[in-house]
Amino acid sequence: MKACVDTLVHVTERIEPDAEIAARYEERYQKFRKIYPAMKELFKELK
């Protein structure tokens, strides 16, 4: 299996995450996790 992957998959570019953006995202994600239980039923109505 590894031989197949090594033959077919070729990494052409690697992009590292921006630490500042990741920190902002994490902060907002934690806020979302706090409000989600209260908003769960309303989110279903948005579909």
Biopython code that builds the backbone (N, CA, C, O; Angstrom):
import numpy as np
from Bio.PDB.StructureBuilder import StructureBuilder

atoms = [
    (1, "MET", "N", (0.818, -1.197, 0.000)),
    (1, "MET", "CA", (0.000, 0.000, 0.000)),
    (1, "MET", "C", (0.860, 1.259, 0.000)),
    (1, "MET", "O", (0.599, 2.190, -0.761)),
    (2, "LYS", "N", (1.899, 1.290, 0.863)),
    (2, "LYS", "CA", (2.773, 2.456, 0.916)),
    (2, "LYS", "C", (3.449, 2.699, -0.428)),
    (2, "LYS", "O", (3.639, 3.847, -0.830)),
    (3, "ALA", "N", (3.810, 1.636, -1.118)),
    (3, "ALA", "CA", (4.444, 1.792, -2.441)),
    (3, "ALA", "C", (3.494, 2.474, -3.409)),
    (3, "ALA", "O", (3.917, 3.306, -4.213)),
    (4, "CYS", "N", (2.211, 2.129, -3.341)),
    (4, "CYS", "CA", (1.209, 2.769, -4.213)),
    (4, "CYS", "C", (1.102, 4.255, -3.892)),
    (4, "CYS", "O", (1.084, 5.093, -4.794)),
    (5, "VAL", "N", (1.032, 4.569, -2.623)),
    (5, "VAL", "CA", (0.933, 5.972, -2.211)),
    (5, "VAL", "C", (2.166, 6.730, -2.668)),
    (5, "VAL", "O", (2.053, 7.817, -3.235)),
    (6, "ASP", "N", (3.334, 6.170, -2.427)),
    (6, "ASP", "CA", (4.579, 6.839, -2.814)),
    (6, "ASP", "C", (4.647, 7.067, -4.321)),
    (6, "ASP", "O", (5.252, 8.037, -4.776)),
    (7, "THR", "N", (4.032, 6.181, -5.091)),
    (7, "THR", "CA", (4.044, 6.308, -6.545)),
    (7, "THR", "C", (3.035, 7.350, -7.020)),
    (7, "THR", "O", (3.312, 8.104, -7.953)),
    (8, "LEU", "N", (1.874, 7.394, -6.386)),
    (8, "LEU", "CA", (0.783, 8.228, -6.885)),
    (8, "LEU", "C", (0.697, 9.619, -6.262)),
    (8, "LEU", "O", (0.196, 10.546, -6.899)),
    (9, "VAL", "N", (1.169, 9.777, -5.048)),
    (9, "VAL", "CA", (1.015, 11.050, -4.350)),
    (9, "VAL", "C", (2.332, 11.803, -4.331)),
    (9, "VAL", "O", (3.361, 11.281, -3.902)),
    (10, "HIS", "N", (2.280, 13.041, -4.805)),
    (10, "HIS", "CA", (3.473, 13.882, -4.835)),
    (10, "HIS", "C", (3.131, 15.239, -4.237)),
    (10, "HIS", "O", (2.294, 15.962, -4.779)),
    (11, "VAL", "N", (3.762, 15.587, -3.138)),
    (11, "VAL", "CA", (3.545, 16.884, -2.504)),
    (11, "VAL", "C", (4.289, 17.924, -3.320)),
    (11, "VAL", "O", (5.503, 17.835, -3.503)),
    (12, "THR", "N", (3.549, 18.914, -3.810)),
    (12, "THR", "CA", (4.171, 19.967, -4.619)),
    (12, "THR", "C", (4.351, 21.259, -3.846)),
    (12, "THR", "O", (5.183, 22.097, -4.194)),
    (13, "GLU", "N", (3.547, 21.413, -2.773)),
    (13, "GLU", "CA", (3.639, 22.637, -1.983)),
    (13, "GLU", "C", (3.127, 22.346, -0.579)),
    (13, "GLU", "O", (2.171, 21.588, -0.410)),
    (14, "ARG", "N", (3.740, 22.928, 0.401)),
    (14, "ARG", "CA", (3.303, 22.768, 1.790)),
    (14, "ARG", "C", (3.022, 24.162, 2.344)),
    (14, "ARG", "O", (3.865, 25.055, 2.261)),
    (15, "ILE", "N", (1.836, 24.336, 2.904)),
    (15, "ILE", "CA", (1.449, 25.629, 3.464)),
    (15, "ILE", "C", (1.273, 25.461, 4.969)),
    (15, "ILE", "O", (0.475, 24.639, 5.420)),
    (16, "GLU", "N", (2.007, 26.231, 5.728)),
    (16, "GLU", "CA", (1.941, 26.184, 7.183)),
    (16, "GLU", "C", (0.889, 27.174, 7.667)),
    (16, "GLU", "O", (0.736, 28.246, 7.083)),
    (17, "PRO", "N", (0.166, 26.829, 8.723)),
    (17, "PRO", "CA", (-0.857, 27.737, 9.237)),
    (17, "PRO", "C", (-0.260, 29.015, 9.816)),
    (17, "PRO", "O", (0.843, 29.011, 10.363)),
    (18, "ASP", "N", (-1.001, 30.093, 9.688)),
    (18, "ASP", "CA", (-0.616, 31.371, 10.271)),
    (18, "ASP", "C", (-1.017, 31.328, 11.745)),
    (18, "ASP", "O", (-2.202, 31.206, 12.057)),
    (19, "ALA", "N", (-0.053, 31.425, 12.647)),
    (19, "ALA", "CA", (-0.309, 31.285, 14.085)),
    (19, "ALA", "C", (-1.292, 32.331, 14.603)),
    (19, "ALA", "O", (-2.126, 32.017, 15.452)),
    (20, "GLU", "N", (-1.214, 33.541, 14.121)),
    (20, "GLU", "CA", (-2.119, 34.610, 14.576)),
    (20, "GLU", "C", (-3.565, 34.314, 14.163)),
    (20, "GLU", "O", (-4.489, 34.469, 14.962)),
    (21, "ILE", "N", (-3.750, 33.897, 12.934)),
    (21, "ILE", "CA", (-5.095, 33.570, 12.460)),
    (21, "ILE", "C", (-5.631, 32.349, 13.193)),
    (21, "ILE", "O", (-6.807, 32.314, 13.553)),
    (22, "ALA", "N", (-4.796, 31.360, 13.416)),
    (22, "ALA", "CA", (-5.213, 30.156, 14.133)),
    (22, "ALA", "C", (-5.641, 30.494, 15.556)),
    (22, "ALA", "O", (-6.611, 29.922, 16.052)),
    (23, "ALA", "N", (-4.954, 31.391, 16.213)),
    (23, "ALA", "CA", (-5.299, 31.794, 17.578)),
    (23, "ALA", "C", (-6.643, 32.511, 17.602)),
    (23, "ALA", "O", (-7.457, 32.271, 18.494)),
    (24, "ARG", "N", (-6.884, 33.391, 16.627)),
    (24, "ARG", "CA", (-8.179, 34.092, 16.561)),
    (24, "ARG", "C", (-9.302, 33.104, 16.307)),
    (24, "ARG", "O", (-10.365, 33.186, 16.922)),
    (25, "TYR", "N", (-9.060, 32.165, 15.394)),
    (25, "TYR", "CA", (-10.067, 31.146, 15.100)),
    (25, "TYR", "C", (-10.378, 30.335, 16.361)),
    (25, "TYR", "O", (-11.548, 30.101, 16.665)),
    (26, "GLU", "N", (-9.369, 29.913, 17.085)),
    (26, "GLU", "CA", (-9.565, 29.102, 18.288)),
    (26, "GLU", "C", (-10.380, 29.854, 19.332)),
    (26, "GLU", "O", (-11.265, 29.280, 19.966)),
    (27, "GLU", "N", (-10.083, 31.138, 19.509)),
    (27, "GLU", "CA", (-10.830, 31.959, 20.471)),
    (27, "GLU", "C", (-12.317, 32.004, 20.095)),
    (27, "GLU", "O", (-13.188, 31.824, 20.947)),
    (28, "ARG", "N", (-12.588, 32.241, 18.832)),
    (28, "ARG", "CA", (-13.983, 32.318, 18.380)),
    (28, "ARG", "C", (-14.659, 30.954, 18.420)),
    (28, "ARG", "O", (-15.849, 30.863, 18.722)),
    (29, "TYR", "N", (-13.929, 29.914, 18.124)),
    (29, "TYR", "CA", (-14.488, 28.562, 18.178)),
    (29, "TYR", "C", (-14.911, 28.213, 19.605)),
    (29, "TYR", "O", (-15.963, 27.607, 19.808)),
    (30, "GLN", "N", (-14.105, 28.587, 20.583)),
    (30, "GLN", "CA", (-14.446, 28.312, 21.975)),
    (30, "GLN", "C", (-15.701, 29.080, 22.393)),
    (30, "GLN", "O", (-16.506, 28.566, 23.170)),
    (31, "LYS", "N", (-15.877, 30.292, 21.893)),
    (31, "LYS", "CA", (-17.104, 31.053, 22.168)),
    (31, "LYS", "C", (-18.302, 30.354, 21.537)),
    (31, "LYS", "O", (-19.356, 30.235, 22.160)),
    (32, "PHE", "N", (-18.140, 29.896, 20.309)),
    (32, "PHE", "CA", (-19.217, 29.171, 19.627)),
    (32, "PHE", "C", (-19.606, 27.931, 20.419)),
    (32, "PHE", "O", (-20.794, 27.642, 20.566)),
    (33, "ARG", "N", (-18.624, 27.197, 20.930)),
    (33, "ARG", "CA", (-18.915, 25.985, 21.702)),
    (33, "ARG", "C", (-19.731, 26.293, 22.951)),
    (33, "ARG", "O", (-20.534, 25.470, 23.392)),
    (34, "LYS", "N", (-19.526, 27.479, 23.520)),
    (34, "LYS", "CA", (-20.296, 27.862, 24.702)),
    (34, "LYS", "C", (-21.746, 28.184, 24.354)),
    (34, "LYS", "O", (-22.652, 27.827, 25.108)),
    (35, "ILE", "N", (-21.982, 28.856, 23.219)),
    (35, "ILE", "CA", (-23.354, 29.258, 22.881)),
    (35, "ILE", "C", (-24.125, 28.177, 22.133)),
    (35, "ILE", "O", (-25.355, 28.221, 22.101)),
    (36, "TYR", "N", (-23.445, 27.221, 21.539)),
    (36, "TYR", "CA", (-24.120, 26.217, 20.710)),
    (36, "TYR", "C", (-25.249, 25.476, 21.430)),
    (36, "TYR", "O", (-26.329, 25.341, 20.854)),
    (37, "PRO", "N", (-25.054, 24.990, 22.662)),
    (37, "PRO", "CA", (-26.153, 24.253, 23.311)),
    (37, "PRO", "C", (-27.451, 25.072, 23.388)),
    (37, "PRO", "O", (-28.542, 24.530, 23.212)),
    (38, "ALA", "N", (-27.327, 26.368, 23.649)),
    (38, "ALA", "CA", (-28.514, 27.218, 23.740)),
    (38, "ALA", "C", (-29.127, 27.486, 22.372)),
    (38, "ALA", "O", (-30.332, 27.717, 22.273)),
    (39, "MET", "N", (-28.326, 27.460, 21.329)),
    (39, "MET", "CA", (-28.786, 27.813, 19.988)),
    (39, "MET", "C", (-29.091, 26.596, 19.107)),
    (39, "MET", "O", (-29.556, 26.753, 17.978)),
    (40, "LYS", "N", (-28.838, 25.413, 19.604)),
    (40, "LYS", "CA", (-28.930, 24.194, 18.793)),
    (40, "LYS", "C", (-30.254, 24.075, 18.043)),
    (40, "LYS", "O", (-30.253, 23.782, 16.847)),
    (41, "GLU", "N", (-31.363, 24.291, 18.707)),
    (41, "GLU", "CA", (-32.667, 24.173, 18.061)),
    (41, "GLU", "C", (-32.868, 25.257, 17.007)),
    (41, "GLU", "O", (-33.475, 25.001, 15.968)),
    (42, "LEU", "N", (-32.370, 26.454, 17.261)),
    (42, "LEU", "CA", (-32.492, 27.521, 16.272)),
    (42, "LEU", "C", (-31.666, 27.223, 15.030)),
    (42, "LEU", "O", (-32.091, 27.543, 13.920)),
    (43, "PHE", "N", (-30.508, 26.623, 15.191)),
    (43, "PHE", "CA", (-29.669, 26.284, 14.043)),
    (43, "PHE", "C", (-30.415, 25.336, 13.107)),
    (43, "PHE", "O", (-30.259, 25.429, 11.890)),
    (44, "LYS", "N", (-31.218, 24.432, 13.651)),
    (44, "LYS", "CA", (-31.988, 23.504, 12.819)),
    (44, "LYS", "C", (-32.971, 24.248, 11.921)),
    (44, "LYS", "O", (-33.250, 23.802, 10.808)),
    (45, "GLU", "N", (-33.497, 25.374, 12.391)),
    (45, "GLU", "CA", (-34.439, 26.168, 11.615)),
    (45, "GLU", "C", (-33.786, 26.906, 10.451)),
    (45, "GLU", "O", (-34.483, 27.335, 9.532)),
    (46, "LEU", "N", (-32.490, 27.060, 10.470)),
    (46, "LEU", "CA", (-31.786, 27.805, 9.431)),
    (46, "LEU", "C", (-31.636, 27.036, 8.131)),
    (46, "LEU", "O", (-31.274, 27.614, 7.106)),
    (47, "LYS", "N", (-31.910, 25.738, 8.162)),
    (47, "LYS", "CA", (-31.732, 24.907, 6.955)),
    (47, "LYS", "C", (-32.751, 25.214, 5.913)),
    (47, "LYS", "O", (-32.741, 24.607, 4.843)),
]
sb = StructureBuilder()
sb.init_structure("model")
sb.init_model(0)
sb.init_chain("A")
sb.init_seg("    ")
for serial, (resi, resn, name, xyz) in enumerate(atoms, 1):
    if name == "N":
        sb.init_residue(resn, " ", resi, " ")
    sb.init_atom(name, np.array(xyz, "f"), 0.0, 1.0, " ", f" {name:<3s}", serial, name[0])
structure = sb.get_structure()
